[in-house]
Amino acid sequence: METPDKETASEGPSAGEIDTEKSPLKKAYLIAIALLLVFLFISGMVGQHIFLILEGKVVSRTVQDNIVVMGNVTIAFSNGTMNTLKRLYLDNQEKEFKLCLTGERAGSLVNVTSIYQPKTYSRTPISVEAQICSGETVIELHTHPLLHCIFSDQDLRSFAIIKKRNPDVLMGLMCDRDRFSFVS
């Protein structure tokens, strides 16, 4: 019986041993799988967030010279109301808040001349509960976190109730110091 020499015995793994050397193709395959898993993990965590921000940018508008044009409605901010809104937004980013914007509406033109804050019952980073604005209100406005410019289902349900009391009112959403969404 012939005994294998040392060179022959160490050329490959014997039964029960694991081959620790990997071919370049196997390494590339493992790296590709790892990168795919990392991509899926990250996109699952932040992908939806980024999508909502992009969607919000599509449906919202920025203020230009104290005017926002949204569809067929033009909203003009006068008497320093835009500066007040910007200041309040920047000072209250940690929690949502609600404001009542008063002024005049003539067809598709809304002129905001003053602002007041209704009685607020609760505020969180993602919600606000407050009194319904008075009948003189032209826009019921609340804030959302930075660049989250999409109305929630709750926002739209609340607006349907408000609209029954005041058919000419708009609902506004402020999602940056100069970015708004409106529904009529």
N, C-alpha and C positions, 0 to 999 in steps of 0.2 A: 504494500500500500504506500502510495506516494503522499508525502506531507507537503501542503502548499507553502511556498516560501513567503516571507514577509511582504514582498511587493505585491504579490497576487492577492493576499488576504486583505490588504488595505485599499484595494481599488474601488470597492463599492460597499454599500451598507449590507450587513448581514441581516438575517431575520431578526426583527425586534429593534433594530437601530433606525434612527430617523436621518434622512439625508438633509444635512444642514446647508449644503451648497445649493443655490438656486440659479437657474438659467437666467440670462438677461430678459428673455421674453416673459418668464414667470414674474420677475421683479416688476417689469412694466405693467403687467396685468394687475398685480396687487396694488401698485401705486394708483392706477386708474380707478380701481374699485374703491380705494380709500378716499380719493378725491371726489368721486361720485357720492359717497356716503356723507362726506363733509358738506358738499353742495346741497344735498337733499335736507340735511339737518338745518343748515343755515337758512335755506329758502323756506322751510317749514316754520321757522321761528320769526324771520323778519320779512319773508316774501309777501305775506298777506298785508303786513303793515305798510310796506312800500307800495303795494298795489292800491291800497286805500288812499294813500297820499297822492299818488299820481291821478287816480280817479277824481279826487277832490280838487286838484288843480284844474282838471278839465271842466268841472261843473261850477267852479267859482270864478269870481272876477276881482281884479284889483282896482283900487281907487285911483283915478287920474284927475287931478285938479278938483278934488272934492266931489267927484261924480263917479257913480258906478252904473254901468249899462248892463242889464241882465235880460237877455231876450228882448222883448218889446217894452220893458219897463226901464225908465231912467230915474235914478235916485240921486238927488242933489243934497249935499250937506252944507248948511249955512250956519251963521252965527257961532262959528267955532266948534260946532258939534263933532266934526271929524277929529279935531285935536283932542277933544274930551274923550272920544271913543278910543283913540290910540293910547292915551295915557291910562285909561281904565284897564284896557287890555294888558298893557305891559305891567301894570301894578298888580294884576290879579291872575297871573298865569297858572298859579298852583291849584285854583278851583274855578269851575264854571260860574258865570253870573248872568243875570238877566237884566235887560234895560227896556224901557218903553220909549220909543222915539215918536215925538209928536210933530205936527206940522200940517201940511196941506197935500191933498192928492187931487190932481186934475187929469183924469184919464190915465195915460201911461206915465205921467210925470209925478214924482213924489218929491216934495221939498221938506227935508227934515230941519226943523228950526230949534228944537229943544229936546232934552233927554231927562228922564227921571227913572229912579230905580224903585220898582215895586217892593212890597214887603216880601222878604225872602225867608222861606221856612228851612231850607237845607241846601248846602253846597258841598259837592265833592269834586274830585278831579274829572269825573265823567258824567256828572249830572247836576241839575239845579232845579229846585222846586220853589216856585214863587207865585204870588198872586197874578191873576190875569190883568193885563193893562186896561186902562180906561177906554171908553168909546172914542176918545179923541186921538187915540194912538194910530199912527199910520204904519208903523213897523214894530212888531214884537221881536226883539233881538236877544239872542243869548250867545254865549261863547262855547267853543269846543277847544280841545287841546290843539296846540300848534300844528297847522296844516291838515287837520282832520275836518275837511270841509263838507262832509256828507251828512245830510239830515238822517237821524236815526228813525226807526219805526215809531218810537215813542214821541219824537218831535212831530212827526206827521199826524199822529193820532191827536195830540194836543192841539195842533193847528186846525184840524177839522172841527173841533169843539169851539175854538176861538172864532173861526170863520162864521159860525152860525150866529154869534153875537155881533160881529162886525165884518160884514161881507167885503169891505174895501181894504181890510188890513193885509199887510204882507208879513211873512215870517222871515226874519233874517238870522243868519248864522255868521258870526265873526270867528275866523280861524287863523288869523294873523293880524298884525297891527294895521294892515291895509288890504286884507283879503276877505271877501264876503261871498255868501250864497244866499239866494232869496227864492222863496216860493210864493206864488199868489194863488 
